[in-house]
């Protein structure tokens, strides 16, 4: 079972300049693996030790921001930031632990002859 709400907002200040924000929350839960024919649990064995393939729960939140400037066709500047976080309980927003962050810049200029 998965619940994944996503929000996206974009505002264009001028023809050449805009800002975009994206937020997403993913709450996913899977149950223990079972054999579809018998209904018995599925085991994973490693070095003689076998254990039941158990289900798992995952709650993660990610946010992205992008600033873009395109003064002329072929000339662009992008500045972006992203952050991924996780938490123990779904949709509590009490203890979000950071998992990964990223920052990027892209500059492209078109030379005309």
C-alpha positions in Angstrom: 0.0 0.0 0.0 1.3 3.5 -0.9 0.1 7.0 -0.4 2.1 9.6 -2.4 0.7 13.2 -2.3 2.6 15.7 -4.5 2.4 19.4 -4.7 3.9 21.5 -7.5 3.8 25.3 -7.7 5.4 27.5 -10.4 5.4 31.2 -10.8 6.6 33.1 -13.8 7.8 36.6 -12.9 8.7 37.6 -16.4 8.9 35.9 -19.8 12.5 34.9 -19.0 12.4 34.3 -15.2 10.5 31.7 -13.2 10.6 29.8 -9.9 9.3 26.2 -9.4 8.7 24.4 -6.0 7.9 20.7 -5.7 7.0 18.8 -2.5 6.3 15.1 -2.2 5.6 12.7 0.6 5.7 8.9 0.1 4.2 6.6 2.8 4.7 3.0 1.7 4.0 -0.2 3.6 4.4 -3.8 2.5 3.5 -7.0 4.4 5.5 -10.2 4.8 6.1 -12.2 1.6 4.0 -15.3 1.3 3.8 -18.1 -1.3 0.7 -17.4 -3.4 -0.1 -21.2 -3.8 0.3 -22.3 -0.2 0.1 -19.1 1.8 3.2 -20.0 3.7 5.9 -17.4 4.5 8.9 -17.0 2.1 12.3 -17.5 3.6 15.7 -16.1 2.5 18.7 -18.2 3.3 22.3 -17.1 3.6 25.2 -19.2 4.9 22.8 -21.8 6.3 20.7 -19.3 8.2 17.2 -18.8 7.0 14.8 -16.0 8.0 11.3 -14.9 6.9 11.2 -12.2 4.2 9.4 -9.6 6.2 7.6 -6.5 5.0 8.8 -3.0 5.5 7.6 0.5 6.0 9.0 3.6 4.4 8.1 7.2 5.0 10.0 9.8 3.1 9.6 13.5 2.1 11.4 15.4 -0.6 11.4 19.0 -1.6 12.8 20.7 -4.7 13.3 24.3 -5.7 14.4 25.6 -9.1 15.1 29.1 -10.3 15.4 29.5 -14.0 16.5 32.5 -16.2 16.4 32.4 -20.0 17.1 35.8 -21.4 17.3 34.6 -25.0 16.9 31.2 -26.8 19.9 29.0 -26.1 21.1 31.1 -23.1 19.9 29.7 -19.8 20.9 29.7 -16.1 19.4 27.2 -13.7 19.9 27.1 -9.9 18.3 24.2 -8.1 18.2 22.6 -4.6 16.8 19.3 -3.4 16.4 17.7 0.0 15.3 14.2 1.0 14.1 13.3 4.5 12.7 10.3 6.3 10.6 9.8 9.4 9.4 6.9 11.5 5.6 7.5 11.6 3.7 8.4 8.5 2.4 12.0 8.2 3.5 13.1 11.7 6.1 15.7 10.5 7.7 15.7 14.0 11.1 14.2 13.4 12.2 14.4 9.8 15.8 13.1 9.5 17.8 14.4 6.5 18.9 11.6 4.1 20.4 13.5 1.1 20.8 17.1 -0.2 21.8 18.4 -3.5 22.6 21.8 -5.1 23.2 22.4 -8.8 23.9 25.2 -11.2 23.7 25.0 -14.9 24.8 27.7 -17.3 24.5 27.5 -21.0 25.3 30.2 -23.6 24.7 30.0 -27.3 27.4 31.6 -29.4 26.0 33.2 -32.6 28.3 33.8 -35.5 
